[in-house]
Amino acid sequence: MARTLGPLVVTTLLIGWGTTGWLLLGGATLMASYAMGPATRRVAASQPEVRRRPVLVN
């Protein structure tokens, strides 16, 4: 559904709404980027502790 409606919504926002559409898209991207930190911390806190091993790099 997102692959079908996503391009339609973005095209409508950017071409149809002009500057307002660009500002809405930028605001949505900004909100999503700020939400990633708390969401990641919450998921990491709910997961059992995983023992990490060093990875060898050549």
N, C-alpha and C positions, 0 to 999 in steps of 0.2 A: 504494500500500500504506500509506504514512504517513497519507494522508487518511482511510483507512478505519480503521486501527488506532489512530491518534493519539487521537481522542476517546474511544475505548473504554478505552485505557490511562489517560488523564488522569481520566476519570470513576471508574474503579476505584480509582486512587490516592487521589483526593480524597474521594470519598464512602465507599468501602469501607474504606480504611485510616485515615481521619480525620487526626489531627495528624501521624502518621508519614508519611502520604502527602504532606501539605503540606511537611514537612521534606525528603523525598526529592525532590520537585519543585523546591524552592528550591535544594537542593544541586546538582541536575543543571543548573539555570539558571546557578548560580554557576560551576560548572566549565566550562560552555560559554562563558560570557562571558570567563573568564580564558584560555581556549584561543584566542579570536579574535585577540588581539594577536600571539602567536607565529606563528599560521597566516598572518595577513596579511603579516607581515614576511618570512616564508619565501617566499610566493608573489611578493611584490614584488621580492625579491632574485633570483629565478629569471627574472624578465621582463627583456627588453632595455630599456635606458634610453629612455624616451619623452620627447620634447621637449614641454614644456607651453607652451601659448600663453595669454596672459591673456584672460579672457572679459570682454567689455564688458557692463556692467550699466546699465540705464536708471534 
